Amino acid sequence: MYNSVDRNNPFEPNRPELDMAQLRELLRQQAQRRPLYENIAILGCGYVGSALADYWQERGHFVTGTTTSRERVASLSQLLSQVVVMKGSDASAVQSLVQGQDTVVVSVAPTGSQVADEATYETTYLATARNLVKALNQARVKQIIYLSSCSVYGDRQGEWVDENSPIFSSELRSQVLSEAEQILLQAAKDNQRVCILRLGGIYGPDRELVRMFGPLAGMTLPGRGERFINWIHRDDIVEAIEFARANELEGIYNLVDDSQLTVKEQVERVCFRYGLPPVHWDPKQPSWGRKSLRVSNQKLKAAGYQLVHPQLLI
């Protein structure tokens, strides 16, 4: 058996001549093949980042995660290989974080229970993006995956948008998110991919829709409830990030589920599911001034991703 000849093996000594082109291609493929286990950094281990850390840690990766709160170090240490207390606005801390990493995921958000002001938004997103791009110039990170938001599209009066739709939101917070995307996309090069995932509204364990819509039961709300809200379950965010990492995705992708329901339809389903009094709508009153748009997820699906929860879980 040891004298058999593999005619497809370019290293076979009995082969009359070595096909150097084939050899170079094999070596190139070997060099590009991603290792089974990687060093991964998650900048921001909040609701999504901590679930992602647990997912990757269980699969054998060495995962470093960050938090801005020392009080969370003990709990995060159960999910991570290493915990770092830092902020993305700290340039030296970001520089240290990315060293030796194969993949960096950015999942930052303003801290605190109050709605963040515009200055906090700029510090959280723009400073982090700039510091990361600067740090990447001195590191060998293969891929950056940045979690953005579909709010960059602004209000479209219920119309459809996709990744090619122009960005013209009048809200400063949405403009900050879009600018952060552009800063990070500038870091893309042949050996360093940048993938932007624009997320819909996030729900999942401990953020069930009944907690959001349940308190509205029995109330009369202004308008007709015709506004569209796009959602994505935390399970799908984790799986889509892994899909982007494993398939080395680059560019911008929307991440929302397939359900295209109005607020009225979503509230009705929640109330029916949990036996709550129905919500009534008063079309004579102006509806709350919030965004309404329908976000296409076809680009990510065309890349091969299959949703874990394609329809809204009530």
Long-range contacts (C-beta under 8 A, 24 or more apart in sequence): 34-102, 34-142, 34-246, 34-248, 35-102, 36-60, 37-61, 37-62, 38-62, 38-102, 38-103, 39-64, 39-100, 39-101, 39-102, 39-103, 40-64, 40-101, 40-102, 40-103, 40-104, 40-105, 40-245, 41-65, 41-66, 41-97, 41-98, 41-101, 41-103, 41-104, 41-105, 42-66, 42-104, 42-105, 42-107, 43-88, 43-94, 43-97, 43-104, 43-105, 43-106, 43-107, 43-108, 43-128, 43-132, 44-88, 44-106, 44-107, 44-108, 44-109, 45-72, 45-76, 45-79, 45-80, 45-83, 45-107, 46-107, 46-109, 47-202, 47-204, 47-207, 47-234, 48-107, 48-147, 48-202, 48-234, 48-237, 48-238, 49-105, 49-107, 50-76, 50-79, 51-204, 51-234, 51-237, 51-238, 52-105, 52-107, 52-237, 52-238, 52-241, 53-79, 53-80, 54-79, 55-238, 55-242, 56-242, 57-81, 64-97, 64-101, 66-97, 68-111, 69-111, 87-128, 88-124, 88-127, 88-128, 88-131, 88-132, 89-123, 89-124, 89-127, 89-128, 89-131, 90-131, 91-131, 91-134, 91-135, 94-128, 94-131, 94-132, 94-134, 94-135, 95-131, 95-134, 95-135, 95-138, 97-135, 98-132, 98-135, 98-136, 98-139, 98-141, 99-139, 100-139, 101-139, 101-141, 102-141, 102-142, 102-143, 103-141, 103-142, 103-143, 103-144, 103-145, 103-245, 104-132, 104-141, 104-143, 104-144, 104-145, 105-144, 105-145, 105-146, 105-147, 105-241, 106-132, 106-144, 106-145, 106-146, 106-147, 106-184, 107-147, 116-173, 118-172, 118-173, 118-176, 121-172, 121-173, 121-176, 122-176, 125-176, 125-177, 125-179, 125-180, 126-176, 126-179, 126-180, 126-183, 128-180, 129-179, 129-180, 129-183, 129-184, 130-183, 132-184, 132-187, 133-183, 133-184, 133-186, 133-187, 136-187, 136-192, 140-191, 141-192, 142-191, 142-192, 142-193, 142-248, 143-192, 143-193, 143-194, 143-195, 143-244, 143-245, 143-248, 143-250, 144-184, 144-187, 144-192, 144-193, 144-194, 144-195, 145-195, 145-197, 145-241, 145-244, 145-245, 146-180, 146-181, 146-184, 146-194, 146-195, 146-196, 146-197, 147-197, 147-199, 147-237, 147-241, 148-177, 148-180, 148-181, 148-196, 148-197, 148-198, 148-199, 149-174, 149-177, 149-198, 149-199, 150-198, 150-199, 150-200, 150-230, 150-254, 150-256, 150-293, 150-295, 151-177, 151-291, 152-177, 152-178, 152-181, 152-198, 153-291, 153-293, 153-295, 154-291, 154-293, 155-290, 155-291, 155-292, 155-293, 156-291, 156-292, 156-293, 156-294, 157-292, 157-293, 158-226, 158-227, 158-228, 158-292, 158-293, 158-294, 159-293, 159-294, 160-293, 160-294, 160-295, 160-296, 161-293, 161-294, 161-295, 161-296, 162-254, 162-295, 162-296, 162-298, 162-299, 163-198, 163-251, 163-252, 163-253, 163-254, 163-296, 163-299, 181-252, 185-252, 188-250, 193-248, 193-249, 193-250, 194-250, 194-251, 195-244, 195-249, 195-250, 195-251, 195-253, 196-251, 196-252, 196-253, 197-237, 197-240, 197-241, 197-244, 197-253, 197-255, 198-252, 198-253, 198-254, 198-255, 198-295, 199-232, 199-237, 199-255, 199-256, 200-229, 200-230, 200-231, 200-232, 200-254, 200-255, 200-256, 200-257, 200-295, 201-229, 201-230, 201-231, 201-232, 202-231, 202-232, 202-233, 202-234, 202-237, 203-231, 203-232, 203-233, 203-234, 203-313, 204-233, 204-234, 204-235, 205-234, 207-234, 208-313, 209-266, 209-270, 209-312, 209-313, 209-314, 210-270, 210-273, 210-274, 210-314, 213-266, 213-267, 213-270, 213-271, 214-270, 214-274, 214-276, 216-267, 216-279, 217-271, 217-276, 217-277, 217-278, 217-279, 218-276, 218-277, 218-278, 218-279, 219-279, 219-280, 220-279, 220-280, 220-281, 220-282, 221-279, 221-280, 221-281, 221-282, 221-288, 222-281, 222-282, 222-285, 222-286, 222-287, 222-288, 223-281, 223-282, 223-283, 223-285, 223-286, 223-287, 223-288, 224-264, 224-281, 224-283, 224-287, 225-262, 225-263, 225-264, 225-265, 225-267, 225-279, 225-281, 225-287, 226-262, 226-263, 226-264, 226-287, 226-292, 227-262, 227-263, 227-287, 227-288, 227-290, 227-291, 227-292, 228-260, 228-261, 228-262, 228-263, 228-292, 228-293, 228-294, 229-261, 229-262, 229-263, 229-266, 230-256, 230-257, 230-260, 230-293, 230-294, 230-295, 231-256, 231-257, 231-259, 231-312, 232-256, 232-257, 233-257, 233-308, 233-309, 233-313, 235-308, 235-309, 236-307, 236-308, 236-309, 239-305, 239-308, 240-300, 240-305, 243-303, 243-304, 243-305, 247-303, 247-304, 249-303, 253-299, 253-300, 253-303, 254-295, 254-296, 254-297, 254-299, 254-300, 255-297, 255-300, 256-295, 256-297, 257-297, 257-307, 257-309, 257-310, 257-311, 257-312, 258-297, 258-307, 258-310, 258-311, 259-310, 259-311, 259-312, 260-294, 261-312, 266-312, 269-312, 269-314, 270-314, 273-314
